[in-house]
Amino acid sequence: MMARIIPGVLVFLAVLSSVRGAERPVIYQLMVRTFGNTNETRKIHGTLEENGCGKFADLTPAALDSLRDLGFTHLWLTGVLEQASGTAYPGRPADDPDILKGIAGSPYAIRDYFDVCPDYAMIPAERMEEFKALLERCHRRGLKVIIDFVPNHVARSYGSDVRPERSFGRGDDRAAFFEKDNNFFYLPPGEGPPLELPAAGNPGCDGRFPPEARFGRVTGNNVVSWKPSIGDWYETVKLNYGHDFTSGRDTSHLPGSDAPAGRVPRTWRMMDGILAYWQGLGVDGFRCDMAHMVPLEFWQWSLKRCRARDEGVFFCAEAYDSDPAKLTERQVLDALLDAGFDAVYDDPSYDVLEALYEAGKWANDLDAVVGDGRRFHHSLRYAENHDEVRLANPGKWGGLGMKVGKPVTAVLFALGRGPVMLYSGQEVGEPAIGAEGFGGDDARTTIFDYWSMPEFAKWVNGGRFDGGRLSADQKALRAWYGELVHVIQAPAFTAGGFHGLNAANLDNAAFGRLGGETASGHWLYAFLRHDRGKGQSFLVIANFHGSETLHGVKVRIPRDARDFLGRADAERWSFTDRLDSGWSTRTTLSEVDGPGLALPDLAPCSALLLELGD
């Protein structure tokens, strides 16, 4: 066997040129509130004036070009819709603090589905025009735009100024807990009225919301109580899709996908009008919040209508099969794909990798949640999002800092053919250290408060978006993510199948064992990706260990794996890393089938994406 080092300048340009026409969605999630905000005050519970706020205008041509050049195809503009907020504007009073989480407010407590957040506009009265200008800037650079669609609940203060005739709750029968054409579920008499909210005792709060002094509504997380707790989604109210959720999960009584608009529940029609409104403005897709809490029949009906307006519109479902609030007895991720979604959240793989560092899992445990089925290749994979803790937080992910993102993200992004997503700040190791406001010190960048990201602001660099204040390690990390994003647009990853190798190497003592381990696959994970059409193959290897370099690693590629590659009896094999190591080697069938392919030393928290050749 012969090994050699190739020049680091081989950055897969040939791969890129061959696949640009077959891109899968590579999504960059950002909150406008924090993306462009370089205010360094960061006062806990600070106001907009004290802590500042990002603007639509901060997504400048320079910022967008940088994201596009890094390899992103879609921007998820999180929190764009107008939310309940403690900040007042002319003609728009601040919301009651009793129904707010944080002064800025939760982006998932929508106050007007037909408007955008005035915080994000240079001239608040012209906020919609500024948002349209941002859409145009994105589209001009080939970037598609995704926004949130929050179908399960709205803010308690919901009332549309743009489309007042389409405000939820108008004409509801408040005497009925459930009525098919009500927009809300109304609390039965008993312990109330009035509604008593858990914010009592906080500054400016008395535990009351005057509009619900004589009636009350069910919370967004299905709590039927006049006294919701602080852990409930008490700031929101659940929407009614014509199914009484207290009666069980059977929604088969609801209309089908071909039902005329006049025969579906009123909330369906209103939501369809909202989606049509944003599609008409040029929005390219929607990330649908807690999609499993909404009847599948609505999704079948609604997505069909959306695609009649734009066949290319992208829909991704945030959903969790383990949530008892799901409205199906089936595996809900599969059911949502059958209903018409392009992608569903891949929470299972994320959970395994997090537990590798936090709960004693092994890399082998990934095998239980990966495969080659439809859901596996239609899952949105992420190592961070606004709900999850930051990889670089010193109290999470083994306290390894930003380097842990390399093996975790490389494996997640390379697993299947579905879309992948990176959260703003991940690429420079944003750690979310310390208390920030409503969420406290929870290792997340707050979505409830006016805030800025200390490390990410170094990339923004006063609006230059050039990374001028980043450390050398941060610049290298951002470049590494760019390399990864580009490599996974190769045919083996966008169109190929998956074949795991850990099971075949369980008894291989050279497969990364440490200490007294008697089985392999604790910190090492390996798999193949192969596209028959292009004849392209990759071997993906990751060392998840945070401090141990793995020496003398050998990976067996048995007969079934070689059959998968269409190379069962190929005598000559070559491997070239398309990430950052510059490593390459040539070997023979007798070695890959016997002792195994010999790899270079695998540094802590590292990954190789090895392209196969003859």
C-alpha positions as CSV (number, residue, x, y, z in Angstrom):
1,M,0.0,0.0,0.0
2,M,1.2,3.5,-0.9
3,A,0.1,6.8,0.7
4,R,0.9,10.3,-0.4
5,I,-0.1,13.8,0.4
6,I,-1.8,15.9,-2.3
7,P,-1.7,19.7,-2.4
8,G,-4.4,21.4,-0.3
9,V,-5.5,23.5,-3.2
10,L,-7.5,20.6,-4.6
11,V,-10.8,22.0,-3.3
12,F,-13.1,19.9,-5.4
13,L,-13.7,22.4,-8.3
14,A,-14.2,19.5,-10.7
15,V,-16.9,18.1,-8.4
16,L,-18.6,21.4,-8.1
17,S,-18.7,22.0,-11.8
18,S,-20.4,18.7,-12.4
19,V,-23.2,19.1,-9.8
20,R,-24.2,22.8,-9.8
21,G,-27.4,21.9,-11.7
22,A,-28.4,19.3,-9.0
23,E,-28.2,21.3,-5.8
24,R,-30.2,20.2,-2.9
25,P,-31.4,22.8,-0.4
26,V,-28.5,24.0,1.8
27,I,-30.3,26.3,4.3
28,Y,-28.8,29.1,6.4
29,Q,-31.0,29.9,9.3
30,L,-30.9,33.4,10.7
31,M,-32.9,35.7,12.9
32,V,-33.0,39.2,11.5
33,R,-33.0,40.5,15.1
34,T,-29.5,39.2,15.8
35,F,-27.9,38.7,12.4
36,G,-26.9,42.3,11.8
37,N,-26.9,43.6,15.3
38,T,-23.5,44.7,16.4
39,N,-24.6,46.6,19.5
40,E,-22.3,45.4,22.3
41,T,-24.4,46.5,25.3
42,R,-26.2,43.2,25.8
43,K,-28.2,44.4,28.9
44,I,-30.3,41.6,30.3
45,H,-33.9,42.4,29.6
46,G,-32.7,45.5,27.7
47,T,-35.0,47.4,25.3
48,L,-34.5,47.8,21.6
49,E,-33.0,51.3,22.2
50,E,-30.5,49.8,24.7
51,N,-29.5,46.6,23.0
52,G,-30.2,47.3,19.4
53,C,-31.8,45.2,16.8
54,G,-30.9,43.8,13.4
55,K,-32.7,45.1,10.3
56,F,-33.7,43.8,6.9
57,A,-31.2,46.3,5.5
58,D,-28.4,44.6,7.3
59,L,-28.7,41.7,4.9
60,T,-26.7,43.8,2.4
61,P,-25.4,42.6,-0.9
62,A,-22.0,41.9,0.8
63,A,-23.7,39.8,3.4
64,L,-25.8,37.8,0.9
65,D,-22.9,37.3,-1.5
66,S,-20.8,35.9,1.4
67,L,-23.5,33.4,2.3
68,R,-24.1,32.4,-1.3
69,D,-20.3,32.0,-1.9
70,L,-20.1,29.8,1.2
71,G,-22.5,27.4,-0.6
72,F,-25.9,28.2,0.7
73,T,-29.0,28.0,-1.6
74,H,-31.8,29.0,0.8
75,L,-32.1,31.5,3.6
76,W,-34.6,30.8,6.4
77,L,-35.5,34.2,7.7
78,T,-36.7,33.2,11.2
79,G,-39.1,35.4,13.0
80,V,-40.1,37.7,10.1
81,L,-43.8,37.7,10.8
82,E,-45.1,40.3,13.1
83,Q,-45.1,39.0,16.7
84,A,-46.5,40.1,20.0
85,S,-43.9,42.5,21.4
86,G,-43.2,44.9,24.3
87,T,-42.1,47.6,21.8
88,A,-44.7,50.2,20.7
89,Y,-44.9,51.9,17.4
90,P,-47.3,54.6,16.1
91,G,-50.7,53.0,15.6
92,R,-49.3,49.8,17.2
93,P,-49.3,49.7,21.0
94,A,-47.0,47.4,22.9
95,D,-48.5,44.2,24.0
96,D,-49.5,43.4,27.6
97,P,-46.3,42.1,29.3
98,D,-48.4,39.2,30.8
99,I,-48.6,37.6,27.4
100,L,-45.0,38.1,26.4
101,K,-41.9,36.0,26.7
102,G,-39.1,38.6,26.7
103,I,-39.4,42.2,25.8
104,A,-38.9,41.6,22.1
105,G,-41.4,38.7,22.2
106,S,-41.4,35.2,20.8
107,P,-41.2,34.9,17.0
108,Y,-43.7,32.0,17.4
109,A,-46.4,34.2,19.0
110,I,-47.7,35.7,15.8
111,R,-49.7,38.9,16.1
112,D,-50.5,39.5,12.4
113,Y,-49.9,36.9,9.8
114,F,-50.1,39.5,7.0
115,D,-47.4,41.8,8.3
116,V,-43.7,41.7,9.2
117,C,-42.0,42.8,12.4
118,P,-41.6,46.6,12.5
119,D,-38.4,46.2,14.6
120,Y,-36.6,45.1,11.4
121,A,-37.4,48.1,9.3
122,M,-35.3,51.3,9.1
123,I,-38.6,53.1,8.6
124,P,-41.2,51.0,10.5
125,A,-44.2,52.4,8.5
126,E,-42.5,51.0,5.4
127,R,-41.5,47.6,6.8
128,M,-43.3,45.6,4.1
129,E,-41.6,47.5,1.3
130,E,-38.2,46.9,3.0
131,F,-39.0,43.2,3.3
132,K,-39.9,43.0,-0.4
133,A,-36.6,44.7,-1.2
134,L,-34.8,42.1,0.8
135,L,-36.6,39.3,-1.1
136,E,-35.5,41.0,-4.3
137,R,-31.9,41.2,-3.1
138,C,-31.9,37.5,-2.2
139,H,-33.4,36.4,-5.5
140,R,-31.0,38.5,-7.5
141,R,-28.2,36.5,-6.0
142,G,-29.9,33.1,-6.6
143,L,-30.8,32.7,-2.9
144,K,-34.3,31.3,-2.2
145,V,-36.2,32.6,0.9
146,I,-38.0,30.5,3.5
147,I,-40.1,32.0,6.3
148,D,-41.9,30.5,9.2
149,F,-45.5,29.2,9.0
150,V,-46.8,28.7,12.5
151,P,-50.1,26.8,12.0
152,N,-50.8,25.5,15.5
153,H,-51.1,28.7,17.5
154,V,-51.1,32.5,17.5
155,A,-50.4,35.2,20.1
156,R,-53.2,35.9,22.5
157,S,-53.3,39.4,21.1
158,Y,-53.7,38.3,17.5
159,G,-55.5,40.9,15.3
160,S,-54.5,41.7,11.8
161,D,-54.2,45.4,10.9
162,V,-53.4,44.5,7.3
163,R,-56.4,42.1,6.9
164,P,-58.7,42.9,9.8
165,E,-61.5,40.9,8.2
166,R,-59.3,37.8,8.4
167,S,-58.5,38.1,12.1
168,F,-58.8,34.8,13.9
169,G,-61.7,34.6,16.4
170,R,-64.1,36.9,14.6
171,G,-67.5,35.4,14.9
172,D,-66.5,32.4,17.1
173,D,-69.0,30.9,19.5
174,R,-67.2,31.5,22.7
175,A,-69.7,29.4,24.7
176,A,-68.4,26.2,23.0
177,F,-65.2,24.5,23.9
178,F,-65.2,23.0,20.3
179,E,-67.1,24.0,17.3
180,K,-66.0,23.0,13.8
181,D,-65.8,26.5,12.4
182,N,-64.5,28.3,15.5
183,N,-60.9,29.4,15.1
184,F,-60.1,28.8,18.8
185,F,-60.9,26.3,21.6
186,Y,-62.7,28.1,24.5
187,L,-62.2,27.1,28.2
188,P,-65.3,25.6,29.9
189,P,-66.5,27.2,33.1
190,G,-65.0,25.8,36.3
191,E,-62.0,27.4,37.8
192,G,-62.5,30.6,35.7
193,P,-63.0,33.2,34.4
194,P,-60.8,35.2,34.5
195,L,-57.7,33.7,32.9
196,E,-54.8,33.7,35.3
197,L,-51.4,33.9,33.6
198,P,-48.1,32.8,35.3
199,A,-46.2,36.0,34.6
200,A,-47.8,37.6,37.7
201,G,-45.0,39.3,39.8
202,N,-42.8,40.1,36.8
203,P,-42.2,43.8,36.1
204,G,-45.5,45.3,34.8
205,C,-47.4,42.0,35.2
206,D,-50.5,41.3,37.2
207,G,-51.4,37.9,35.9
208,R,-54.4,39.2,33.9
209,F,-55.0,39.7,30.2
210,P,-58.1,42.0,30.0
211,P,-59.4,40.6,26.7
212,E,-59.8,37.3,28.4
213,A,-61.4,38.5,31.6
214,R,-64.7,36.9,30.7
215,F,-63.6,34.0,28.6
216,G,-60.4,32.0,28.2
217,R,-58.7,30.0,25.4
218,V,-56.6,26.8,25.3
219,T,-52.8,27.3,25.2
220,G,-50.8,26.5,22.1
221,N,-49.5,23.4,23.8
222,N,-53.0,22.0,24.3
223,V,-53.4,23.0,28.0
224,V,-57.0,23.3,28.9
225,S,-56.7,25.4,32.1
226,W,-57.6,28.8,33.4
227,K,-54.2,28.8,35.2
228,P,-51.5,27.7,32.7
229,S,-48.0,27.3,34.1
230,I,-44.8,29.1,33.3
231,G,-43.7,26.0,31.4
232,D,-46.7,26.2,29.1
233,W,-47.0,28.1,25.9
234,Y,-49.2,30.5,27.8
235,E,-48.5,33.4,25.5
236,T,-50.2,31.6,22.6
237,V,-53.6,30.1,21.9
238,K,-54.3,27.0,19.9
239,L,-56.0,27.1,16.5
240,N,-58.9,24.8,15.7
241,Y,-58.7,22.9,12.4
242,G,-62.1,21.2,12.8
243,H,-60.9,18.4,15.1
244,D,-61.4,18.2,18.9
245,F,-57.9,17.2,20.0
246,T,-59.3,16.0,23.4
247,S,-61.2,13.3,21.5
248,G,-58.1,11.5,20.3
249,R,-55.9,11.3,17.1
250,D,-58.5,10.0,14.6
251,T,-59.0,12.9,12.1
252,S,-60.5,10.8,9.3
253,H,-63.8,12.7,9.6
254,L,-62.1,15.8,8.1
255,P,-62.3,16.7,4.4
256,G,-59.9,15.3,1.8
257,S,-57.3,16.9,-0.4
258,D,-59.8,17.6,-3.2
259,A,-62.5,19.2,-1.0
260,P,-63.7,22.6,-2.3
261,A,-62.8,25.6,-0.1
262,G,-66.5,26.1,0.9
263,R,-66.6,22.6,2.5
264,V,-63.5,22.8,4.7
265,P,-63.3,24.2,8.3
266,R,-62.9,28.0,8.4
267,T,-59.4,27.9,9.8
268,W,-58.3,25.9,6.8
269,R,-59.5,28.6,4.4
270,M,-57.9,31.4,6.5
271,M,-54.5,29.6,6.6
272,D,-54.7,28.9,2.8
273,G,-55.2,32.6,2.3
274,I,-52.1,33.4,4.4
275,L,-49.9,31.0,2.5
276,A,-51.2,32.4,-0.8
277,Y,-50.4,35.9,0.4
278,W,-46.8,35.1,1.1
279,Q,-46.4,33.1,-2.1
280,G,-47.7,36.0,-4.0
281,L,-45.0,38.2,-2.5
282,G,-42.3,35.8,-3.8
283,V,-41.5,33.7,-0.7
284,D,-40.1,30.4,-1.9
285,G,-40.8,28.1,1.0
286,F,-42.0,27.6,4.5
287,R,-40.7,25.9,7.6
288,C,-43.8,24.7,9.4
289,D,-43.7,24.9,13.2
290,M,-44.9,21.9,15.2
291,A,-46.5,20.4,12.1
292,H,-47.5,17.2,13.8
293,M,-50.0,19.0,16.0
294,V,-52.1,19.9,12.9
295,P,-54.4,17.4,11.2
296,L,-52.8,15.6,8.2
297,E,-55.9,16.2,6.2
298,F,-55.2,20.0,6.4
299,W,-51.7,19.5,5.1
300,Q,-52.9,17.3,2.2
301,W,-55.4,19.9,1.2
302,S,-53.3,23.0,1.8
303,L,-50.0,21.8,0.2
304,K,-51.9,20.7,-2.9
305,R,-53.3,24.2,-3.3
306,C,-49.9,25.8,-2.6
307,R,-48.2,23.7,-5.3
308,A,-51.0,24.6,-7.7
309,R,-49.8,28.2,-7.2
310,D,-46.1,27.3,-7.4
311,E,-45.1,23.8,-8.0
312,G,-41.6,24.4,-6.7
313,V,-42.6,25.8,-3.3
314,F,-40.6,24.2,-0.5
315,F,-42.2,22.8,2.7
316,C,-40.3,21.5,5.7
317,A,-42.0,20.2,8.8
318,E,-40.7,20.6,12.3
319,A,-42.2,17.5,13.9
320,Y,-41.4,14.9,16.6
321,D,-42.8,11.5,16.5
322,S,-42.4,11.1,20.3
323,D,-44.7,14.1,21.1
324,P,-48.0,12.7,22.5
325,A,-49.7,15.7,20.8
326,K,-49.2,14.3,17.4
327,L,-52.4,13.7,15.4
328,T,-51.8,10.3,14.0
329,E,-51.0,6.8,15.3
330,R,-48.5,6.4,12.4
331,Q,-44.9,7.4,12.4
332,V,-45.7,11.1,12.1
333,L,-42.6,12.0,10.0
334,D,-43.6,9.4,7.4
335,A,-47.2,10.6,7.5
336,L,-46.2,14.2,6.9
337,L,-44.1,13.2,3.9
338,D,-47.1,11.3,2.5
339,A,-49.1,14.5,3.1
340,G,-46.9,16.4,0.7
341,F,-43.9,17.8,2.7
342,D,-40.5,18.0,1.0
343,A,-38.7,17.4,4.2
344,V,-39.1,16.7,7.9
345,Y,-36.9,17.4,10.9
346,D,-34.2,14.8,11.6
347,D,-34.4,15.0,15.4
348,P,-33.5,11.3,15.9
349,S,-30.0,11.5,14.4
350,Y,-29.3,14.8,16.2
351,D,-30.4,13.2,19.5
352,V,-28.0,10.3,19.1
353,L,-25.0,12.5,18.4
354,E,-25.8,14.8,21.3
355,A,-26.2,11.8,23.6
356,L,-22.8,10.5,22.4
357,Y,-21.3,13.4,24.5
358,E,-24.0,13.9,27.1
359,A,-25.5,10.4,27.8
360,G,-23.0,7.7,27.1
361,K,-24.2,6.7,23.6
362,W,-21.9,5.1,21.1
363,A,-21.5,6.1,17.4
364,N,-22.8,2.7,16.7
365,D,-26.2,3.9,18.0
366,L,-26.6,5.9,14.8
367,D,-27.3,2.7,13.0
368,A,-30.7,2.4,14.6
369,V,-31.9,5.7,13.1
370,V,-30.3,5.6,9.7
371,G,-31.1,3.7,6.6
372,D,-32.0,4.0,2.9
373,G,-35.7,4.6,3.1
374,R,-37.8,7.5,2.0
375,R,-37.8,9.4,5.3
376,F,-34.0,8.9,5.6
377,H,-33.5,10.8,2.4
378,H,-36.1,13.5,3.0
379,S,-34.9,14.5,6.4
380,L,-33.6,18.0,7.2
381,R,-30.4,17.6,9.1
382,Y,-28.9,20.1,11.4
383,A,-26.4,20.3,14.3
384,E,-27.9,23.6,15.6
385,N,-31.1,25.5,15.3
386,H,-32.8,28.1,17.4
387,D,-34.4,25.5,19.7
388,E,-31.2,23.6,20.4
389,V,-28.1,24.4,22.4
390,R,-25.0,25.8,20.8
391,L,-22.3,23.3,19.9
392,A,-19.6,25.6,21.2
393,N,-21.2,26.3,24.6
394,P,-18.7,25.2,27.3
395,G,-21.4,23.4,29.3
396,K,-22.8,21.3,26.4
397,W,-21.5,18.7,23.9
398,G,-18.8,17.6,26.3
399,G,-17.5,21.1,26.7
400,L,-15.3,20.7,23.6
401,G,-16.0,24.1,22.1
402,M,-16.5,24.9,18.4
403,K,-14.3,22.0,17.1
404,V,-17.1,19.5,18.0
405,G,-19.1,20.8,15.1
406,K,-16.8,19.3,12.6
407,P,-17.5,15.5,13.0
408,V,-21.1,16.1,14.1
409,T,-22.0,18.3,11.1
410,A,-19.9,16.3,8.6
411,V,-21.7,13.1,9.5
412,L,-25.2,14.7,9.6
413,F,-24.7,16.5,6.3
414,A,-23.3,13.5,4.5
415,L,-25.9,10.9,5.7
416,G,-28.7,11.3,3.2
417,R,-30.0,13.2,0.2
418,G,-32.2,15.6,2.0
419,P,-31.7,19.3,2.8
420,V,-29.2,20.4,5.4
421,M,-29.1,23.5,7.6
422,L,-26.6,25.6,9.4
423,Y,-27.7,28.1,12.1
424,S,-26.3,31.6,12.1
425,G,-23.2,31.8,14.3
426,Q,-22.4,28.0,14.2
427,E,-19.8,28.6,11.5
428,V,-17.8,30.9,13.8
429,G,-18.3,29.0,17.0
430,E,-20.9,31.3,18.7
431,P,-21.1,29.8,22.3
432,A,-24.2,31.5,23.8
433,I,-22.5,32.0,27.2
434,G,-24.4,33.5,30.1
435,A,-27.9,34.8,30.8
436,E,-29.4,36.8,28.0
437,G,-33.0,37.5,29.1
438,F,-36.2,35.4,29.2
439,G,-34.5,32.1,28.6
440,G,-31.7,32.7,31.2
441,D,-28.4,31.0,30.8
442,D,-29.7,28.1,28.6
443,A,-26.8,27.7,26.1
444,R,-29.0,29.1,23.3
445,T,-28.9,32.4,21.6
446,T,-32.1,34.0,22.8
447,I,-35.1,34.3,20.5
448,F,-37.1,36.3,23.0
449,D,-34.9,39.3,23.6
450,Y,-33.1,42.2,21.9
451,W,-29.6,40.8,21.8
452,S,-26.4,40.4,19.7
453,M,-24.0,37.5,19.2
454,P,-20.5,38.4,20.5
455,E,-18.6,36.1,18.2
456,F,-20.8,36.4,15.1
457,A,-20.5,40.2,15.4
458,K,-16.8,39.8,14.7
459,W,-17.7,38.4,11.3
460,V,-20.2,41.2,10.7
461,N,-17.3,43.5,11.5
462,G,-19.3,46.8,11.5
463,G,-21.3,45.9,8.5
464,R,-18.4,44.8,6.3
465,F,-19.3,41.1,6.6
466,D,-15.7,40.1,6.0
467,G,-14.7,38.4,9.2
468,G,-12.2,41.0,10.0
469,R,-12.4,40.5,13.8
470,L,-12.4,36.7,13.8
471,S,-9.6,34.7,15.2
472,A,-7.6,32.5,12.9
473,D,-9.3,29.4,14.3
474,Q,-12.7,31.0,13.6
475,K,-11.8,31.9,10.1
476,A,-10.6,28.3,9.5
477,L,-13.8,26.9,10.9
478,R,-15.9,29.0,8.7
479,A,-13.9,28.0,5.6
480,W,-14.2,24.4,6.7
481,Y,-18.0,24.6,6.7
482,G,-17.9,26.1,3.3
483,E,-15.8,23.2,2.0
484,L,-18.2,20.7,3.6
485,V,-21.3,22.5,2.1
486,H,-19.7,22.4,-1.4
487,V,-18.6,18.7,-1.2
488,I,-22.1,17.5,-0.2
489,Q,-23.5,18.9,-3.5
490,A,-21.6,16.1,-5.3
491,P,-23.9,13.4,-6.9
492,A,-22.9,10.7,-4.4
493,F,-24.6,12.9,-1.7
494,T,-27.4,14.5,-3.6
495,A,-28.6,11.3,-5.4
496,G,-26.7,8.4,-3.9
497,G,-27.6,5.6,-1.5
498,F,-26.2,4.9,2.0
499,H,-24.4,1.9,3.4
500,G,-23.1,1.8,6.9
501,L,-19.8,0.2,7.9
502,N,-19.8,0.2,11.7
503,A,-21.6,-3.1,12.0
504,A,-19.1,-4.8,9.7
505,N,-16.3,-3.4,11.9
506,L,-17.7,-4.1,15.3
507,D,-15.1,-6.9,15.9
508,N,-12.3,-5.1,14.1
509,A,-9.9,-4.1,16.8
510,A,-8.2,-1.6,14.6
511,F,-11.5,0.4,14.2
512,G,-10.7,3.1,16.7
513,R,-10.9,1.2,20.0
514,L,-9.6,3.0,23.1
515,G,-8.6,1.7,26.5
516,G,-10.2,-1.6,27.4
517,E,-13.0,-1.5,24.9
518,T,-13.8,-5.0,23.6
519,A,-16.0,-3.8,20.7
520,S,-15.5,-1.1,18.1
521,G,-17.6,1.9,17.1
522,H,-17.6,4.0,20.3
523,W,-16.1,7.2,18.9
524,L,-15.6,6.3,15.2
525,Y,-18.3,6.2,12.5
526,A,-18.0,5.2,8.9
527,F,-20.3,4.8,6.0
528,L,-20.4,4.8,2.2
529,R,-22.4,7.0,-0.2
530,H,-22.7,5.9,-3.8
531,D,-24.5,7.2,-6.9
532,R,-25.0,4.6,-9.6
533,G,-25.9,7.1,-12.3
534,K,-22.7,9.1,-12.0
535,G,-20.6,6.2,-10.7
536,Q,-19.4,8.4,-7.8
537,S,-18.6,7.0,-4.4
538,F,-17.4,8.4,-1.0
539,L,-16.2,6.9,2.2
540,V,-17.1,9.1,5.2
541,I,-15.1,8.7,8.4
542,A,-15.5,10.7,11.6
543,N,-13.6,10.7,14.9
544,F,-16.0,12.1,17.5
545,H,-13.6,11.9,20.4
546,G,-12.7,15.3,21.9
547,S,-9.1,14.6,22.9
548,E,-7.9,11.3,21.6
549,T,-6.1,11.0,18.2
550,L,-7.0,7.6,16.7
551,H,-3.9,5.9,15.4
552,G,-3.6,2.9,13.1
553,V,-7.3,2.9,12.2
554,K,-8.3,0.4,9.5
555,V,-11.7,0.2,7.9
556,R,-13.0,-3.1,6.4
557,I,-15.1,-2.8,3.3
558,P,-16.8,-6.3,3.1
559,R,-18.4,-8.0,0.1
560,D,-21.9,-6.5,0.6
561,A,-20.5,-3.0,0.8
562,R,-18.5,-3.6,-2.3
563,D,-21.6,-4.9,-4.0
564,F,-23.3,-1.6,-3.0
565,L,-20.5,0.3,-4.7
566,G,-20.6,-1.9,-7.8
567,R,-17.0,-2.8,-7.1
568,A,-17.2,-6.3,-5.6
569,D,-14.0,-7.6,-7.2
570,A,-12.2,-4.4,-8.1
571,E,-8.5,-5.0,-7.5
572,R,-7.3,-1.4,-7.4
573,W,-8.7,1.2,-5.0
574,S,-7.8,4.9,-4.4
575,F,-9.1,7.4,-1.8
576,T,-8.8,11.2,-1.8
577,D,-10.1,13.4,0.9
578,R,-12.2,16.2,-0.4
579,L,-12.3,18.2,2.8
580,D,-9.2,19.8,4.3
581,S,-6.6,17.1,5.1
582,G,-5.1,16.7,1.6
583,W,-4.7,13.0,2.2
584,S,-4.7,10.4,-0.5
585,T,-3.9,6.7,-0.8
586,R,-3.9,3.7,-3.1
587,T,-4.6,0.2,-2.0
588,T,-5.8,-3.2,-3.1
589,L,-8.8,-5.5,-2.8
590,S,-7.0,-7.8,-0.4
591,E,-6.5,-5.0,2.0
592,V,-9.9,-3.4,2.0
593,D,-11.5,-6.9,2.3
594,G,-9.0,-8.2,4.9
595,P,-7.2,-6.1,7.5
596,G,-9.0,-3.0,6.1
597,L,-8.1,0.3,4.5
598,A,-5.4,2.0,6.5
599,L,-6.2,5.6,7.4
600,P,-4.0,8.5,8.5
601,D,-4.0,9.5,12.2
602,L,-7.5,10.9,12.9
603,A,-7.3,14.0,15.1
604,P,-9.8,14.6,17.8
605,C,-13.1,16.0,16.4
606,S,-12.2,15.4,12.7
607,A,-13.8,14.0,9.6
608,L,-12.7,12.7,6.2
609,L,-14.8,12.6,3.1
610,L,-12.8,10.3,0.9
611,E,-13.8,10.1,-2.8
612,L,-13.2,6.6,-4.3
613,G,-11.3,5.9,-7.5
614,D,-9.6,3.1,-9.3
